[in-house]
Amino acid sequence: MEKQTQEQNQNKMSRETKLMFVPDGICPYCGCDITKVYDLDEINDIISGCPKCHRTFVD
């Protein structure tokens, strides 16, 4: 069930132009599930880094 929620959150982010530079929503450096960190209804900008380890996805 949890996997479905993660996929639904990822789909919601991409459908509503809430862009992340990691397509699966998982930080490649620390493994943080970014879709669980942010309130998807309050995101209004591009997510370009991990809120947990603070590494950027765009370098």
Summary of the structure (lengths in Angstrom):
residues: 59
radius of gyration: 10.7
end to end distance: 33.8
largest distance: 33.8
contacts: 135
relative contact order: 0.22
helix: 31%
strand: 10%
